[in-house]
Every structure is written in structure tokens, then in C-alpha cells.
Amino acid sequence: MADNRRSSTRHAVSVVGKLVLEGAPVDCTIVNLSLGGALIAQTLRHPMGARCTVAFKLPTMDELIEVGAVVRWSDETSVGIQFDGLRARDVWALNEYFKQLLGGS
């Protein structure tokens, strides 16, 4: 059994975003999201350790969440990224969004 080193609960989502990797912005869909990172559906492979930025909007905040990240793995269907660190307002917005997903108030 694989060692699961994630420190944040993952949530299945469908959030439109923009991934900037190697200077090229690409529209994307985030399909899995946590306070620690995201799984992004896309068809390009990216090298492990590559630096990137992802930006997306949530219904719990008016501004875009934009965060630096690093590629942890990639294949022909998706890329897994780990966030560098979220701002306090982004953590709040994500936690409120996760509550909505779980049917909380």
C-alpha cells in the first residue's frame, strides 16, 4: 500500500482555472482540490519539480486565488501540483467552499 503523505483533505471539484507552466498560460479544470494542492485535468506531461502558477475563482471570494506551486507528478491525463503556500484569505475562502461542498453552512 502506498504511503499517503498528504496533510490536507482532498475534495472532488470542477473548477475552471488557468495554469501557467514554463511561461505558457493554459485554461484548465481543477478536478481535485485541497489546502495543499490540486489535481488538474490536462493532456500535457510536465516535468516533476517544474514551477508553475495556478489561478482560479471560487464562489466564496470575489478575487481570484492565485498561488505558486510545484509539479509533483504528471501523465497524459492530469498533473498533480503542490501549493507553495496560500494567503490567509485564500485559506478562508477554500475552507468556506469545502464546507459548501460537504453541505455545511
N, C-alpha and C positions, 0 to 999 in steps of 0.2 A: 504494500500500500504506500502511495506517495506521501511524503511529508508535506502537510499543508501549512505554509509559513505565513499565510495572510493574517493580518491583525485586524481587519475590518470586515464586517458582514457585507457580502455581495448581494445586489438586488438586480433582478431582471428588469430591464427598461427598454424603451425605444426612444432615444433622444437624438435629435439631429444636432450635428456638430461640425466643426472644422478642425482637421488635423493638419498641422504644419510640420513636415518632416523633411529634412535636408533642403529647407528653403522653399518647398513646394506645398502650397495650401491645397487640401483635398476635402471636399464635402464627405461626411461620413455619418454613420449611425452607431451610436453607443448602445450596445445590447446588454451590458452588464456594468454596474457602477457601484463603487464603494467610496469611503473616505480615503482609501489608499491608492485607488487606481481605477482603470476601466478596461473593458474588452470592447474593441472597435471592429465592426464588420467591414472588411475591405479586401480587395483582391490582390494587393501588392505585398510582397515579402519585404521586411525591413530588418537590417542587422541588429542583433541583440546588443544593447548598450547604446544605441543611437539616441541622441537627444531630440526631443520634439516638444511641441506645444499643442494643447487641445483647448478649444473654446466651445462652450455650449450654453444654452439657456434653459432655465428651469422655471416652472410656474410660480415658484416660491420667492423669486427675486427678479427685479426689473432689469438689472445689469447682467451682462454675460459673465459667466465664470470662465476665466482663462488661467490655465495653470501649466507650468513646465512639467515635463515628465521624461522618463527613460523607457525605451522598449525593453521589455523583459523576455518576450518571445513573439514569434511571428510565423504564420504559414500562409497558404494560398487563400484562406477564407477570413482571417482575422489577425489582429495584433493586440497583444496584451501590454498595457503600459502601467507604470508605477508613478504616481504623482510625486513631485519634489516636495510639496507641502502646500496646503490650502490656506488662504486667508481666513480669519475668524468668521467674516460674513459669509464666505463660501461654505464653511463647515456648517454654519447655522442653516443656510438655505438647503443644503443637501440633507441634513437631518430632518428638516421640515418636510421635504419631498419624500424621504423614506417613510415618514410617519403616514403621509397620504397614501403611499403605495400599500402600506400594511393596514389601511382602513382606520387609522387613528385620526384624532382631531388636530 
